[in-house]
Amino acid sequence: MARDLHVASINTHYRCEGILADSLATPYIPVVADNDPSVNETIIRGIVVGAFQENCWVIGNRRTGEAICVDPGDQPEEILAMAKDMGVAIKYIANSHAHIDHVLGVGAVREATGAKFLLHEGDLELVRNTASSARGWMGVDIANPPDPDAFLADGNEIDVEGLKLQVLHTPGHTRGSVCFYANGVLFAGDTLFAGSIGRTDLPGGDYDEEMASIVERLLVLPDDTIVLPGHMDQTTIGHERQRNPYVRMELAKRAEG
């Protein structure tokens, strides 16, 4: 069963309470900004889907009703129900990468909404091998997701009315891994987790690239940046800088020269 997630913020740009719920009937907790009217209109809600317990996120604008879906990994009907409950229409599907646990819902969400599917070109081979991966990992026969409607690149902005996400290319977990950043919130995919990092032992993974992406692309963000990862609980950049053993080891190594 999918598990509903609400953003719990300790960031100065956002104030809201966080809860975990087992039902989509639970009202969303809106993201509320201190002074910025555009942020005040932002709604962020997540849901845990699939056998791999992947976090799918929907980011919408309450005024315009337009939204971006990040990583629809499975259970598309639950994702669509969440978006409907939020009162938003998904215009883009933005994937952090193309591992099987992040793409199984792409086709159905795209078909139901007409949303454009966006992915970094470095993961095109992965998404085209989804059916093969499903047989190998899960013993099931499925169709491949559609090819992306457009490719993401570092520095791109995914823009719907009243909402904009900046694309950060963060290779290491996969060649085409990206994160998405907006107004003090980072959608980190499988690059950075609470207390851990994305695995790098699968095809296209590279530990040194992963650590470079984290240190040089993510740790430059403000410490109070909320990190919403592809699995497990949310965290902040500052917390991971201080407590994440992989990050601390890499920073110590760099400090030694």
Beta strands, then each sheet from edge to edge (+ up, - down):
strand 1: 3-6
strand 2: 14-15
strand 3: 20-21
strand 4: 32-33
strand 5: 42-49
strand 6: 54-61
strand 7: 66-70
strand 8: 89-94
strand 9: 116-120
strand 10: 150-152
strand 11: 157-160
strand 12: 163-169
strand 13: 178-182
strand 14: 185-189
strand 15: 192-193
strand 16: 196-197
strand 17: 226-229
strand 18: 235-236
sheet 1: 3+ 1- 5+ 6- 7+ 8+ 9+ 10+
sheet 2: 2+ 4-
sheet 3: 11+ 12- 13+ 14- 17- 18+
sheet 4: 15+ 16-
end
